[in-house]
Amino acid sequence: MSAIDQALSTIDQIAGEGDLASERRSDALELESLTDPIVLPDGKRIYPPRLHGEPIDELACALIDVAEPIESTFLRLIGPPGAGKSQIARAIAFRLWRDRGREVEHRHGVPFYGFVEITGGPSSDEYLFRHEFVPAADDAGTVRLVDSAFVQAMREGWVVMIDEVNTIRDVALLSINSCLDGRLSLYLPATGETVMARPGFACVLAYNPGLVGATDIPDAWHSRFPATLEVTSNWPALAELGAPRALVTEAMALDRQRIAGEDGLTWTPQFRDIEALARMIDRVGERAALALFTSNLSEQVQAGKVQDAEAAAVCRMLDRAGYAHLKVAATRRLPSLHGYPRAVTT
């Protein structure tokens, strides 16, 4: 047995005797609050959260008029990365697709149900939502001008989600104002054509208002997207999907502290982060999974994306979830973050 393995074995023994035992919370996950899952064509199960007792996918579909897009109220999904905004948007699009009596299609080898995503960035210009340049399949070395995903959604009557919209320059966003009010039209200067949105078209925004380096959306868009849903992680759904209940309970408790503005927390692990940790635990065991998780957290601290106090709070969360026996003492000189070993090769 190597010195490291022997040290870790001693830690496990001490924890088993109770010296590193930690108090666990008893917060209820309220699994009875779960909605019926929506199973996407790719097999992904999504449990839409509730808003004042009503499933959010039902409310969103009621806001969108697939027959007359001019009567629709488009939706904004705001919340931290990993909380499930994109999953909610997909669930909404899939439900609308089925309600229209449409069959799932296959495009480019994947199931398609009238949902497209658009991402941009600080370098985006007014052509982001109009045209794309793609290599010509029949003429090597040349490119062709084609419709953007946004224009395709207008022509075909699809749901389009603009992801992390607050990272896109206003010059690009304001260029589609006419698509988001009663006109529902977009002029394409390259071809001289004006495209009108067909029945089924809807636009959903998804972003994190507190994202570092981002700005707010244009003032005019607050009235164009008056329905704003603040998305938080659906912790009962994560437990239902098989993640360790104690881990989910503690992640939920920590996230509630962030939402309440306690301890100055601006970031806590969300659904996607804890889901990834649970999957790693299932595949490689607690010790390796926690080390990989800790190295990811450490990298974000070093990059300034997560504060050290927030990382410490996450490590206390792991303590309370029952993983304290995996911690190492400072005297062991193993690379660690607040006691949890990092995934450093030797």
Summary of the structure (lengths in Angstrom):
residues: 346
radius of gyration: 23.6
end to end distance: 14.8
largest distance: 76.4
contacts: 1016
relative contact order: 0.14
helix: 42%
strand: 17%
